Amino acid sequence: MLNGPGPRPAQATDVTVADVDSALEATVSPHIRLVSLALPAMRARDWGRVLAVGSSGVAVPLANLALSNLAGPRRPVASRRRPPRSPRTA
């Protein structure tokens, strides 16, 4: 199972390229290294599972967690409202 701490809280306007690099190194790179180490044995056994636990910020941006929201959808927040449902037609 893959899980770990998230990057530091930050407003999107305060995030620098170095912050993004640091967030990826802290949150994504360890998981890639761990899976890379486990994968050969999983393939040799023709069996294995990798379970990754993520933040709800991947699906819906979280306030003041711009670095945690990097992997989420790329639409402006204002456009995240669901359109009204249209009635079903027979």
GUPAPA-606992 format. One record per residue: residue number from 1; residue in three letters; x negated, y, z of N, C-alpha, C, O in turn. Coordinates in nm, 2 decimals, padded with zeros to 4 digits, always signed. Layout:
N
   seq   type      n.x      n.y      n.z     ca.x     ca.y     ca.z      c.x      c.y      c.z      o.x      o.y      o.z
   NUM    ALA        X        Y        Z        X        Y        Z        X        Y        Z        X        Y        Z
...
REM end
This chain:
90
   seq   type      n.x      n.y      n.z     ca.x     ca.y     ca.z      c.x      c.y      c.z      o.x      o.y      o.z
     1    MET   -00.08   -00.12   +00.00   +00.00   +00.00   +00.00   -00.09   +00.12   +00.00   -00.19   +00.13   +00.07
     2    LEU   -00.05   +00.22   -00.08   -00.13   +00.34   -00.09   -00.05   +00.45   -00.03   +00.07   +00.47   -00.06
     3    ASN   -00.11   +00.52   +00.07   -00.05   +00.64   +00.13   -00.16   +00.72   +00.19   -00.27   +00.66   +00.22
     4    GLY   -00.14   +00.84   +00.22   -00.24   +00.92   +00.28   -00.19   +01.06   +00.31   -00.08   +01.09   +00.27
     5    PRO   -00.27   +01.14   +00.37   -00.23   +01.28   +00.40   -00.22   +01.36   +00.28   -00.29   +01.34   +00.18
     6    GLY   -00.14   +01.46   +00.28   -00.12   +01.56   +00.17   -00.22   +01.67   +00.18   -00.29   +01.68   +00.29
     7    PRO   -00.23   +01.75   +00.08   -00.32   +01.87   +00.09   -00.26   +01.97   +00.18   -00.15   +01.96   +00.23
     8    ARG   -00.34   +02.08   +00.20   -00.30   +02.18   +00.29   -00.18   +02.26   +00.24   -00.16   +02.27   +00.12
     9    PRO   -00.10   +02.31   +00.33   +00.01   +02.40   +00.28   -00.04   +02.52   +00.21   -00.14   +02.58   +00.25
    10    ALA   +00.03   +02.56   +00.11   -00.01   +02.69   +00.03   +00.11   +02.73   -00.05   +00.18   +02.65   -00.10
    11    GLN   +00.12   +02.86   -00.07   +00.21   +02.92   -00.17   +00.14   +02.90   -00.31   +00.02   +02.90   -00.32
    12    ALA   +00.22   +02.89   -00.41   +00.17   +02.88   -00.54   +00.08   +02.99   -00.58   -00.02   +02.98   -00.66
    13    THR   +00.11   +03.11   -00.54   +00.03   +03.23   -00.57   -00.10   +03.23   -00.50   -00.19   +03.31   -00.54
    14    ASP   -00.12   +03.15   -00.40   -00.25   +03.14   -00.33   -00.34   +03.03   -00.37   -00.45   +03.02   -00.32
    15    VAL   -00.29   +02.95   -00.46   -00.37   +02.83   -00.50   -00.47   +02.86   -00.60   -00.45   +02.94   -00.70
    16    THR   -00.59   +02.81   -00.58   -00.70   +02.83   -00.68   -00.74   +02.70   -00.75   -00.69   +02.59   -00.71
    17    VAL   -00.82   +02.71   -00.85   -00.86   +02.58   -00.92   -00.94   +02.49   -00.82   -00.92   +02.37   -00.83
    18    ALA   -01.02   +02.55   -00.73   -01.09   +02.47   -00.64   -00.99   +02.40   -00.54   -01.02   +02.29   -00.50
    19    ASP   -00.88   +02.47   -00.51   -00.78   +02.40   -00.42   -00.72   +02.28   -00.49   -00.70   +02.18   -00.43
    20    VAL   -00.69   +02.30   -00.62   -00.63   +02.18   -00.70   -00.73   +02.07   -00.70   -00.70   +01.95   -00.68
    21    ASP   -00.86   +02.10   -00.73   -00.96   +02.00   -00.74   -00.97   +01.93   -00.61   -00.98   +01.80   -00.60
    22    SER   -00.97   +02.00   -00.50   -00.99   +01.94   -00.37   -00.86   +01.86   -00.33   -00.88   +01.75   -00.28
    23    ALA   -00.74   +01.90   -00.37   -00.62   +01.83   -00.34   -00.62   +01.69   -00.42   -00.59   +01.59   -00.36
    24    LEU   -00.67   +01.70   -00.54   -00.67   +01.57   -00.62   -00.78   +01.48   -00.57   -00.76   +01.36   -00.56
    25    GLU   -00.89   +01.53   -00.53   -01.00   +01.45   -00.47   -00.95   +01.39   -00.34   -00.99   +01.27   -00.31
    26    ALA   -00.87   +01.46   -00.26   -00.82   +01.40   -00.13   -00.70   +01.31   -00.14   -00.69   +01.22   -00.06
    27    THR   -00.62   +01.33   -00.24   -00.49   +01.26   -00.25   -00.49   +01.15   -00.36   -00.42   +01.05   -00.34
    28    VAL   -00.55   +01.18   -00.47   -00.54   +01.09   -00.59   -00.66   +01.00   -00.60   -00.64   +00.88   -00.62
    29    SER   -00.78   +01.05   -00.59   -00.90   +00.98   -00.62   -00.92   +00.86   -00.52   -00.96   +00.75   -00.57
    30    PRO   -00.88   +00.87   -00.39   -00.90   +00.75   -00.31   -00.81   +00.63   -00.36   -00.85   +00.52   -00.35
    31    HIS   -00.69   +00.66   -00.40   -00.60   +00.56   -00.45   -00.65   +00.49   -00.58   -00.64   +00.37   -00.59
    32    ILE   -00.71   +00.58   -00.67   -00.76   +00.52   -00.79   -00.88   +00.43   -00.76   -00.89   +00.32   -00.81
    33    ARG   -00.97   +00.47   -00.66   -01.08   +00.39   -00.63   -01.03   +00.26   -00.56   -01.09   +00.15   -00.59
    34    LEU   -00.94   +00.27   -00.47   -00.89   +00.15   -00.41   -00.83   +00.05   -00.50   -00.86   -00.07   -00.50
    35    VAL   -00.74   +00.10   -00.59   -00.68   +00.01   -00.69   -00.79   -00.05   -00.79   -00.78   -00.17   -00.82
    36    SER   -00.89   +00.03   -00.82   -01.00   -00.02   -00.91   -01.07   -00.13   -00.84   -01.12   -00.23   -00.91
    37    LEU   -01.09   -00.13   -00.71   -01.16   -00.23   -00.64   -01.07   -00.36   -00.62   -01.13   -00.47   -00.63
    38    ALA   -00.94   -00.34   -00.60   -00.86   -00.46   -00.58   -00.81   -00.52   -00.71   -00.78   -00.64   -00.71
    39    LEU   -00.81   -00.45   -00.82   -00.76   -00.50   -00.95   -00.83   -00.63   -01.00   -00.76   -00.72   -01.05
    40    PRO   -00.96   -00.63   -01.00   -01.02   -00.76   -01.05   -00.98   -00.88   -00.98   -00.95   -00.98   -01.04
    41    ALA   -00.97   -00.88   -00.85   -00.92   -01.00   -00.77   -00.77   -01.03   -00.80   -00.73   -01.14   -00.81
    42    MET   -00.69   -00.92   -00.82   -00.55   -00.94   -00.85   -00.54   -01.01   -00.99   -00.46   -01.10   -01.01
    43    ARG   -00.62   -00.96   -01.08   -00.62   -01.02   -01.22   -00.67   -01.17   -01.21   -00.61   -01.25   -01.28
    44    ALA   -00.77   -01.19   -01.14   -00.83   -01.33   -01.13   -00.72   -01.42   -01.07   -00.72   -01.54   -01.11
    45    ARG   -00.64   -01.38   -00.98   -00.54   -01.46   -00.92   -00.41   -01.46   -01.00   -00.32   -01.53   -00.97
    46    ASP   -00.41   -01.37   -01.10   -00.29   -01.35   -01.18   -00.17   -01.32   -01.09   -00.05   -01.36   -01.12
    47    TRP   -00.20   -01.24   -00.99   -00.09   -01.20   -00.90   -00.14   -01.08   -00.82   -00.26   -01.06   -00.80
    48    GLY   -00.04   -01.00   -00.78   -00.07   -00.88   -00.70   +00.03   -00.77   -00.72   +00.09   -00.76   -00.82
    49    ARG   +00.03   -00.69   -00.62   +00.12   -00.57   -00.63   +00.05   -00.45   -00.57   -00.03   -00.46   -00.47
    50    VAL   +00.08   -00.33   -00.62   +00.03   -00.21   -00.57   +00.16   -00.13   -00.53   +00.24   -00.10   -00.62
    51    LEU   +00.17   -00.09   -00.41   +00.28   +00.00   -00.37   +00.23   +00.13   -00.33   +00.14   +00.14   -00.24
    52    ALA   +00.28   +00.24   -00.39   +00.24   +00.37   -00.36   +00.35   +00.45   -00.30   +00.46   +00.45   -00.35
    53    VAL   +00.32   +00.50   -00.18   +00.42   +00.58   -00.11   +00.39   +00.73   -00.14   +00.28   +00.77   -00.12
    54    GLY   +00.49   +00.80   -00.18   +00.47   +00.94   -00.22   +00.56   +01.04   -00.14   +00.65   +00.99   -00.07
    55    SER   +00.54   +01.16   -00.16   +00.61   +01.27   -00.10   +00.74   +01.29   -00.18   +00.74   +01.28   -00.30
    56    SER   +00.84   +01.34   -00.11   +00.96   +01.38   -00.18   +00.93   +01.51   -00.26   +01.02   +01.54   -00.35
    57    GLY   +00.82   +01.57   -00.24   +00.78   +01.69   -00.32   +00.75   +01.65   -00.46   +00.74   +01.74   -00.55
    58    VAL   +00.74   +01.52   -00.49   +00.72   +01.48   -00.63   +00.85   +01.49   -00.71   +00.85   +01.53   -00.83
    59    ALA   +00.96   +01.47   -00.64   +01.09   +01.48   -00.71   +01.15   +01.62   -00.70   +01.21   +01.67   -00.79
    60    VAL   +01.14   +01.68   -00.58   +01.19   +01.81   -00.56   +01.09   +01.90   -00.49   +01.04   +01.86   -00.38
    61    PRO   +01.05   +02.01   -00.54   +00.94   +02.09   -00.48   +00.97   +02.13   -00.34   +01.09   +02.16   -00.30
    62    LEU   +00.87   +02.13   -00.25   +00.89   +02.16   -00.11   +00.83   +02.30   -00.09   +00.72   +02.33   -00.14
    63    ALA   +00.90   +02.38   -00.02   +00.85   +02.52   +00.01   +00.71   +02.52   +00.08   +00.69   +02.44   +00.16
    64    ASN   +00.63   +02.61   +00.03   +00.50   +02.63   +00.09   +00.40   +02.51   +00.07   +00.30   +02.51   +00.14
    65    LEU   +00.44   +02.42   -00.01   +00.35   +02.30   -00.04   +00.32   +02.29   -00.19   +00.34   +02.19   -00.25
    66    ALA   +00.27   +02.40   -00.24   +00.24   +02.41   -00.39   +00.15   +02.29   -00.43   +00.17   +02.24   -00.54
    67    LEU   +00.04   +02.26   -00.35   -00.05   +02.16   -00.39   +00.01   +02.02   -00.39   -00.02   +01.93   -00.47
    68    SER   +00.11   +02.00   -00.29   +00.18   +01.87   -00.29   +00.28   +01.86   -00.40   +00.31   +01.74   -00.44
    69    ASN   +00.32   +01.97   -00.45   +00.42   +01.97   -00.56   +00.36   +01.95   -00.70   +00.43   +01.95   -00.80
    70    LEU   +00.23   +01.94   -00.71   +00.16   +01.93   -00.84   +00.21   +01.82   -00.93   +00.22   +01.84   -01.05
    71    ALA   +00.25   +01.71   -00.87   +00.29   +01.59   -00.95   +00.43   +01.60   -00.99   +00.48   +01.50   -01.06
    72    GLY   +00.51   +01.69   -00.95   +00.65   +01.70   -00.97   +00.69   +01.75   -01.11   +00.60   +01.78   -01.19
    73    PRO   +00.82   +01.77   -01.13   +00.87   +01.82   -01.26   +00.82   +01.96   -01.28   +00.78   +02.03   -01.19
    74    ARG   +00.81   +02.00   -01.41   +00.75   +02.13   -01.45   +00.85   +02.23   -01.49   +00.82   +02.32   -01.57
    75    ARG   +00.98   +02.23   -01.44   +01.08   +02.33   -01.47   +01.07   +02.43   -01.36   +01.04   +02.40   -01.24
    76    PRO   +01.11   +02.56   -01.39   +01.12   +02.66   -01.29   +01.23   +02.62   -01.19   +01.33   +02.55   -01.22
    77    VAL   +01.21   +02.66   -01.06   +01.30   +02.62   -00.96   +01.45   +02.66   -00.99   +01.54   +02.59   -00.96
    78    ALA   +01.46   +02.78   -01.05   +01.60   +02.83   -01.08   +01.67   +02.73   -01.18   +01.80   +02.73   -01.17
    79    SER   +01.60   +02.66   -01.26   +01.67   +02.57   -01.36   +01.69   +02.43   -01.30   +01.74   +02.34   -01.37
    80    ARG   +01.66   +02.41   -01.17   +01.68   +02.28   -01.11   +01.82   +02.25   -01.07   +01.86   +02.13   -01.04
    81    ARG   +01.91   +02.34   -01.08   +02.05   +02.32   -01.05   +02.11   +02.22   -01.15   +02.08   +02.23   -01.27
    82    ARG   +02.19   +02.13   -01.10   +02.25   +02.04   -01.19   +02.36   +02.11   -01.27   +02.44   +02.19   -01.21
    83    PRO   +02.37   +02.08   -01.40   +02.48   +02.14   -01.47   +02.61   +02.07   -01.43   +02.61   +01.96   -01.37
    84    PRO   +02.73   +02.14   -01.45   +02.85   +02.09   -01.40   +02.88   +01.96   -01.48   +02.84   +01.95   -01.60
    85    ARG   +02.94   +01.86   -01.42   +02.97   +01.74   -01.48   +03.09   +01.76   -01.58   +03.18   +01.83   -01.55
    86    SER   +03.07   +01.70   -01.69   +03.18   +01.71   -01.79   +03.27   +01.59   -01.77   +03.23   +01.48   -01.73
    87    PRO   +03.40   +01.61   -01.79   +03.49   +01.49   -01.77   +03.46   +01.38   -01.87   +03.42   +01.40   -01.98
    88    ARG   +03.48   +01.26   -01.82   +03.45   +01.14   -01.91   +03.56   +01.14   -02.02   +03.68   +01.16   -01.99
    89    THR   +03.52   +01.10   -02.13   +03.62   +01.08   -02.24   +03.64   +00.93   -02.26   +03.55   +00.85   -02.24
    90    ALA   +03.76   +00.90   -02.30   +03.79   +00.75   -02.32   +03.75   +00.71   -02.45   +03.77   +00.59   -02.48
REM end
